[in-house]
Amino acid sequence: SVDVLEGEAILNTARKYNRKVQIGTQRRSTPHLIDAKERVIDKGLLGKISHVEMCCYYHMRKNGNPPVAPVPDFLDYEMWTGPAPLRPYDGLPHGSWWRTFMEYGNGITGDMCVHMFDAVRWLLQLKWPKRVSATGGIYVQKGGKSNIADTQTAIFEYDELNCVWQHRAWGTPADPDYPWAFIIYGDKGTLKGSVMKYEFIPVGNGDRIVKDVVYEREEFPEDLNEPRIELHTAPATRRHMLNLLSAIENDQLPVADIEEGHISTASCILANLSMQLNRPLAYDPQKRICMDDPEATQLLRRPYRTPWQHPYIR
């Protein structure tokens, strides 16, 4: 969803018609992270967990300045744009160009934080944060048309636990081995995780645990011929799809059920709203309001372009 109440509408519809919806947060189906959950988290090797850091330092903010051009005959630009504001056409929006505009998405926080935050919530069995706050903006890359933040810090608050997000679309990563990652800190050890590996570092002289990404080249050689495939994510994607099919067959919720996806997505949207309003926000998922903040509550639903109608009805 692009706004919080779109997510509520999707969740309501899925539950009303008993439809199984799997969100594409594939870290829940990533073999080496499942191993980390079983060998480290579930066995209590971290001890008391009271701090989490998440990050993305990819230079993924496409920021060109192409000229306005005629819409090609093969593209229905009105339909492609849908309920979003109609930007002047300046080239095919497919690929990464659309991701650099807040009209269509939720910036790097909504694009990349959602995956790591969802992984952390899954590992630690967290639900809605009590409060969300964020700061950031376009601090460095001021040229070009992109209007998403190139720098942002967000805090998702739980009881005696803060989950802190940081992204920069410039400079170098804090740890080159973990440019897009989470780090979970406990009083007995630390767990670092990414799409490529995980590491458990114990306090003192205990044994480290390290596991790299699982590839399935031999078992599924067709992966090697798939155009534009990310081989390191293929096993997770495969398990994610199989999990959905199993959920449909057995009338169970999938591992990345729509409710879980909504919590992670909406929390990232709230971080963007907090950055915009320059104050913390506390969302009430039962009342579907930002508590004691009518202005923020109004921003939970974006305005739709005519004739599109927002799916959420209070």
N, C-alpha and C positions, 0 to 999 in steps of 0.2 A: 504494500500500500504506500501511497505518497503522503497521505495524512492519517492521523490516528483513527478517525471514525470510519474511514474506508476499511481498515482492518477489522473493526468491530462488526461492520456489515458483512464482511466475508465470513467471519467466525459465526455470526448468527445464522447465516444461510447454510453453512456446512452442518451446523447442529440441527437446524430445522428439518433438513432433508436427509439427515444421517449419511452425509457424504464424507468419505475419507480424503483428507487433503494433506499432502506431504509438501512442506516448504523446503526450498533448496538450500538449507543449512546443513551441508553434507559432513561437517565435522563430527556430527553424532554418528555417522556411519563410516568414519575413517579408521581403518584397522589399527594403526599404531596409537591413535588416541583412545580407542576402546581398550587397548592393552594398558595404557596409562591409567585409565579409570579403574580397571580391575586390579592392577598391580600396585598402584600408588594411592589413589584417592580412596577406594573402597576399603583398603587395608589400614587406613589411618596413618600412613607413613608421614604425612605432612604435619600431623598434630593439629593444634588450633590454627585455623586459617583466618587471618584478619586483614589481608591486603592482596589485591590483584592488580596487575598492570597489563594493559593491552595496547597494541601499537600497529601502525602501518606507516612505512616510510617509502612506499613505492612512489615513483614520479608518474602518477597516473592522471594528473589533472591536465588534460589536453586543452591547450590555451592559445589556439591560433586566432587569426583575424580575417577569415575568408570573406570575400565580397558577397553581397546579396546577389542572387541569381534567379533566373526563371525556374519554376518548378518543372521537372521533367514530366513528360506525358505519362510515363508508366507509374508515377507515384501519386496516390491520392493523399496529398499532404494534410488536408482537412481531417480525413479519417485517421491518418497516422497520429496527428496531434491529439485527437480525442478531446477530453475535457480540459486539457492544459491550455495556457495562453498560446496564441498563435504567433510564434516568432517569425520574423522575416526569414525566408528560406535562404540558407547559405551553404548548401551542400547536403549530401545524403546524411541523415542523422544516425544511421546504423553504426555498429562498431562502438567506438568509445566517445564519439562526439556528443551524443545525447546525455551521457553520464556527467558531463561537465556543466550542466545547467540545472538549477534548482527547480525550474519549471517542470522537469520530467522526473526528477528523482530526489534523493536526500543527501547528495554530496558524498564525500568519502566516508563520513561516519555512517550514513545509511547504507553505503555500498560495501564497506569492509569491516567496520566495527561490528556490524550486526552478526557476522560470522563468528568472530572471536568472542563477543559477548554471549552469543547463544551457546558456544562451546563451554564457556565458563559456567553458565547457568545450568547446563546439562550435567557437567562434572560435579558441581556443588549443590545441585538440587535447589536452585534459587527460582523464585517467581518474580513478581513485580518489585522493582526497587521502590524504597520509601520516598526517595527524592532524587531528582536529576538536576545537575547544574553543568554549565559549559561556558567556555570562553573561546574566542578565536576569530578568524576572519581571513581576509586576503592581505597577508602581511608582506609577502615577498613578490609574488608573480602578478604584478599589477597591470601588465599589458594584456592584450587579447580580450576575447569576449566571455570567457568562462566566469561564472558568478558563484561557484562553490568555494568554500573556504580552503585555502592552502595550508592552514595551520589551525588545529583545534585540540582542546583538552576538555574531556567530559568526565564527570564523576557520577557513578550510579551507586547510591547509598543503600546499604542494608544494615541490620543490627550488627554492630561491632565489625563491620566489613565494608570497605570501599573498593569498588571496581573502577579503575581509572583508565581512561582511553586517551591516547595521544596519536595524532597523525601530523605529518609534514609531507608535503608534495615537493620538497626541495631538500638539499643537503644530503647528509649521509645518515644511515640508520645508527641507532644507539649501539646495537649489536649486529654486525653484518651477517651472523648466522641466523638471526631471527628478525628479518625486516618486517614480517607480518606475523604476529604471534601473541601469545598470552604468557604471563608469568604469575603463578599462584604461590604466595608466600605463607608458610606455616611456621610455627615455633620449632618444629623438628626437621624442616627441610623445605626445599623449593622445587617446584615443577615448572619447567619451561616447555611450551608446546607450540608447534607450527604445522603447516601442511606437509613439511618435509621430515620432521622427527620430533621426539620429546626427550627430555633429560630430567632425571630426578637427582638433586644434589642434597644429600643429607647434612644436617648439622653435625659437626665432629668428624669422626673417622669411619663412618658407615660406608656401605657399598653404594656407589652411583649406579643408576639404571639408565641405559640409553637404548632407544630403539628408533631405527630409521623408517622412512616411508616404505610401505609394501607395494611392490610392483607385481603385476600378474602377466608379464609378457609371455611366459611359457604356457600358462593355462588359457590365456585369451590372446593368441597371436594376432587376431584381427585388430586389436588395439593399435598395432604398429602401422596399419594402413588407413586409419581413420583421420580424415583431414582436420587439422587444427586441434587435435586432441591434446589434453594435458595428461600425460601418462601417469603422473603422480596422483591425480585425482580420480582416475578411472575406477580403481577398486572401490572408492567411497561412493561414487555415483552409481555403480552397479548395485552395491548393497542397499543404497537408498531406494532405488527403484524396486528391488526385490522386496524390501520391507513394506513398501506401499502395497504391492500386489498381495502380500501375505495379510496385511491389515484388512484389505477389501475382502479377501477370501474368508477370514476368520472373524470379521466384524469387530475389529479391535482398532485402537488408535495407533497410527504410525509413530515412529520414533521422533519425527519432527512435525508433529501434529500442528494444524493451523493455529491452535491456541498458543503453543510454544513459539511458533514463528511470529505471531502477532505481538506477544510480550517483548520479544527481542527487537522487532522492527519499531514498534511504537516507542520503546525506550530510547532508541536512536533518534526518532523524530522529535521526541521531547527534549533531547539534548540540543538539537538544532533550534527549537523554539526558545529554550533557555538562553542560548547564545544570542538569538535575535532580540529577546526582551531584556537581557542582562540581569536575570534573577533566577533563583532555583524554582523548580516546579515539582509539585506533588500530585500525581495523577490518581484519581479514584476510579478503578476499573468497574466498580458496581454502579456508581452514579455517572460515570463517563464524563467527568469534569476535572479540571485542575483546581484543587481545593483552594478556596479563598482567592481565586484569581479569575474573574470574569473575562478579562482581556485574553488571557492564555486559553481559556475554554473556547472562546470564539475561533481561535486559530487551530483547534483540533479538526476542523472541517475546512478544507480549502474551497474557494469559490470555483464553480465549474463554468466552463464556457458554454453558452447557448448553442444547441438545444440539449446538451448533456445534463443529466440530473444526478445529483449525489445519491448513492445507494443507501446512506444511513438516514433513518427517520427516527427522531426521538419520540 
